[in-house]
Amino acid sequence: MTDQELIAYFETAVLPETLRIDRATTQLEVKDAVERNLEMLRNGDKGGHAKHRLTRIVDALKHPYDGPGIPGR
């Protein structure tokens, strides 16, 4: 996705409070995280970290992780 596509996607996305991104990653306060990362994206995302994080959130929203957790937790 381009930066503009990501911004447009999150303008209408319904965001949960928490989101399981993968086996080891759960994003808490999804709305706040998206807002922070969109702000970074709009202000010149040096290194592409915000775009990477937003792309992972989009993927998790479209295909929620439902596999096992980390053993021992």
Secondary structure, DSSP 4 states (H G I P E B T S, - for coil): --HHHHHHHHHH----SEEEEETTEEEESHHHHHHHHHHHHHTT-GGGHHHHHHHHHHHHHHS---S---TT-
